[in-house]
């Protein structure tokens, strides 16, 4: 229960910080729900996804912000990836930085920037 409270507190802080960084001129994609699947294709601007099980197969020209229990990113990202969840899997290439917090984190794609993570297993 304490881990869950801490995770939700972290998600709230990340959300507030991330919304402050978003500019009005940028195209914004938001997907929410219990099971969120972003199919293959191209997305411009930042992508915000939240829910229980998240899968991003699209290539994102911008940043990806994800909060959920299970997060899988298979598409390529030209910006940063910021994710918080129980299990985070990043298979696609990330040109920017990766910042994650979770229980299990698996990064198998190339990363152009730095990786910052807090987890039991990375």
N, C-alpha and C positions, 0 to 999 in steps of 0.2 A: 504494500500500500504506500509506503514511504517513497519507494522508487517511482511509483506512478505520479505522486504529488510533485516530486522533484522534476520529473520529465515534463509535466504539464506547465510547471512554473517556467522551465527553460523554454518551452514552446511559446509561451506568452511573451517572454522577454524578446525572443528572436523575432516574433511577429511584429511587435511594436518597433523594434529597430529596423526591420526590413521595410516596413511600410514608410518609415521616415526617409529611406533612401530612394524610394520610387519617385521618378519625375513624372509630371503630368503629361509631357509630350510623348512618353514611351508607350508603345503598344503593350497591352497587359492581357495575359491569358490567365484565367483562374479556373481551376477544376476542383470540385469538392464532391464528396460522397463516400459511402462505405467502401466500394470498390471502384477505383478510378483508373481508367486505361486511356493513355494518350497515344493514339495509333501512330505508326510511321508516317512521316511527312516532315514539313518544315514549319517552324513557329518562329515569328519575329517578336523580339521584346522579352521581358521577363516572364517566366512561367511560375505560377504559384499553384501547388497541388497539396491537398490535405484530405485525409480520410484514413480508413483502416488499412487497406491494401492498395498500394499505388504502383503503377507501371508506366514508365515513360519510354516509348519507343521512338518518339519524334526527335529530329535534330532541332536544337533550340539555339537560335541566334540571339544570345543574351544569357541572363542568369536563370538558374532553377532554384526555387525555394520549395522544400518538401517537408511535410510533417505528417507522420502516420506510423502505424505499427510495422508494416512491411513495405519497404521502398526499394524499387528496382529501376535503375536508369540504364537503358540500353542504347539510347540515342547519343549523338555527339552534342556537346555544349560548348559554345564559343566563349561564354563568360564563366562565372563561378557557380559552384553547387553548394548550397547551404541546406543541410538536412538534419532532422531529428526524428528518431524512431527506434524501435526495438531492433529490427534487422534492416541494414542498408547495404544494397549491392549496386556498385557502379561499374558497368561493363563498357560503357562508351568512353570516347575520348573527351577530356575536359581541358580546354585551353587555359582556363584561369585557375583559381584556387578551389580547394574543397575544404569545407568546414562542417564537421559532423559531430553528433552526439547520439550514442545509442548503445545497445548491448553487444551486437555483432556487426562489424563493418567489414565489407569485402570490396576492395578497389582493384579491379583487374585491367582497366583501361589506362591508357597513357594520360598523364597529368602535366600540363604546361607550367603550372604555378606550384604553390606549396599545399601541403595537406596538414590540417589541424583536426585532431579527433580525440574524443573522449569515449572510451568503450571498454568492455570486458575483453573483447577480442577484435583485433584489427588485422 
